[in-house]
Amino acid sequence: MVDAERGFRNGEVRIVAVPDTRVAVLEHRGDPALIGESTRRFVAWRKAVALPPGLGATFNILYDDPLTTPPAAFRLDLCAATDRAIEPNDAGVVVKTIPGGRCAVLRHTGSEESLCAAILHLCMDWLPRSGEQRRDFPLYCQRIAFFPEVPEGAAVTDLFLPIGAPAELANAP
């Protein structure tokens, strides 16, 4: 089934089981217009500790919708998968875990501007039609290929929507 408005096929969503993923995190808090500054700080920290994307997958945890959240309340985590110890640092990078479990995954290829349509499709179109229920963890994404390594329009991002396990759903009240 095609969602004509957003241009995605429901069949493009796949359900996978993911393991717990330990990540080094720089927490961006505040105006989404300043994410670029947080990203530069995180990239500089990654370079300083020799943790490039080839050694640690890049994730973003999307707590809030920038279109509906007041700028001062907006939250986003910039993450790099790692098993290394994270020492206290001036960048403010800390350790967190992206919890494992079942996730609906949608691959998006294109610019950041078109990523919103993919997110809306997954959450507003696919989820209600799927019979699945969200777990208590925000949507997150893995940056597979991103600017400046590839042109912005060729960026590849996997969106992960945490969903409940079948046993959890069967036992739900």
GIUR-V200170 format. One record per pair of residues at least 6 apart in sequence whose C-alpha atoms are under 7 Angstrom apart, sorted by sequence separation. I is the first residue (numbers start at 1). GAP is how many residues later the second one is. D is the distance in Angstrom with one decimal. If there is no record, write none. Layout:
# GIUR-V200170
I,GAP,D
I,GAP,D
This chain:
# GIUR-V200170
2,6,5.9
3,6,6.3
46,6,6.1
146,6,6.8
2,7,4.5
28,7,6.8
108,7,6.8
1,8,5.7
2,8,6.4
66,8,6.6
86,8,6.8
147,8,6.6
1,9,5.7
86,9,6.8
146,9,4.6
28,10,6.2
64,10,5.9
108,10,6.6
145,10,5.2
146,10,6.5
64,11,5.9
145,11,4.9
63,12,5.6
144,12,5.3
63,13,5.8
143,13,6.4
144,13,5.5
62,14,5.2
143,14,4.7
61,15,5.7
62,15,6.9
142,15,5.7
143,15,6.6
26,16,6.3
60,16,6.8
61,16,5.0
141,16,6.5
142,16,5.2
60,17,5.4
61,17,6.9
141,17,5.4
142,17,6.6
60,18,4.8
141,18,4.4
59,19,6.3
60,19,5.8
140,19,6.0
141,19,5.6
59,20,4.8
140,20,5.3
58,21,5.7
59,21,6.1
139,21,5.8
140,21,6.8
58,22,4.7
139,22,4.9
57,23,5.5
58,23,6.6
139,23,6.6
56,24,5.4
57,24,5.2
56,25,4.6
137,25,6.4
56,26,5.7
135,27,5.3
134,28,5.9
135,28,4.7
134,29,4.3
135,29,5.2
133,30,5.5
134,30,6.0
132,31,6.5
133,31,5.8
32,34,6.5
32,39,6.4
31,40,4.3
30,41,5.6
31,41,5.5
111,41,5.3
30,42,4.4
32,42,6.7
110,42,6.8
111,42,4.6
30,43,5.7
31,43,6.3
110,43,4.3
30,44,5.0
110,44,5.1
111,44,6.2
29,45,5.8
30,45,6.5
109,45,6.0
110,45,5.2
29,46,4.8
45,46,6.6
109,46,5.5
110,46,6.6
28,47,5.8
29,47,6.7
109,47,4.5
28,48,5.2
108,48,5.8
109,48,6.4
27,49,6.2
28,49,5.8
108,49,5.2
27,50,4.6
41,50,6.6
107,50,5.8
108,50,6.1
26,51,5.8
27,51,6.3
107,51,4.4
25,52,6.1
26,52,5.2
106,52,5.7
107,52,6.2
25,53,5.5
26,53,6.5
105,53,6.4
106,53,5.2
25,54,4.5
105,54,5.4
106,54,6.9
24,55,5.4
25,55,6.7
105,55,4.8
23,56,5.7
24,56,5.2
104,56,5.7
105,56,6.4
23,57,5.2
24,57,6.3
103,57,5.7
104,57,5.1
23,58,4.3
24,58,6.6
103,58,5.2
104,58,6.5
22,59,5.8
23,59,5.5
103,59,4.3
104,59,6.8
21,60,6.6
22,60,6.0
102,60,6.0
103,60,5.3
22,61,6.5
102,61,5.6
102,62,6.4
102,63,6.2
26,66,6.3
26,67,4.7
25,68,5.2
26,68,6.6
24,69,6.2
25,69,5.2
24,70,5.6
25,70,5.9
24,71,4.7
25,71,6.7
23,72,5.8
24,72,6.5
23,73,5.5
22,74,6.0
23,74,5.8
22,75,4.4
63,75,5.6
21,76,5.5
22,76,6.4
62,76,6.1
20,77,6.5
21,77,5.0
61,77,6.7
62,77,5.6
20,78,5.8
21,78,6.5
61,78,6.4
62,78,5.4
20,79,4.6
21,79,6.9
61,79,4.3
20,80,4.0
60,80,5.6
61,80,6.6
19,81,4.2
60,81,5.3
18,82,5.0
19,82,6.5
59,82,5.5
60,82,6.6
18,83,5.3
59,83,4.3
17,84,5.2
18,84,6.3
58,84,5.7
59,84,5.9
17,85,4.4
58,85,5.4
16,86,5.6
17,86,6.2
15,87,6.7
16,87,5.5
15,88,5.6
16,88,6.5
15,89,4.5
14,90,5.6
15,90,6.1
13,91,6.2
14,91,5.3
13,92,5.5
14,92,6.8
13,93,4.8
12,94,6.3
6,111,5.7
6,115,6.6
10,116,6.0
